[in-house]
Amino acid sequence: MTGRRDALLWGLVGALSFLVLAQGYRLVTDQGPSTWMLLGVALVVWAVASVGSAVLASRLDRKRRV
């Protein structure tokens, strides 16, 4: 259970980092995609980062056992 929670939290860190960078871009350039589009992309980033961190954690765990 802890591994799943850790993966979801790493996904959240990735999604929030993306949103911070996107908002910074919007502030500097005064243009950019809509808020709904950014939220959609952030959800995709969350999913990909969560799956990626879970896969990486399992591979590292397997490597430690060998």
Secondary structure, 3 states (H helix, E strand, C coil): CHHHHHHHHHHHHHHHHHHHHHHHHHHHHCCCCCHHHHHHHHHHHHHHHHHHHHHHHHHHHHHHHC
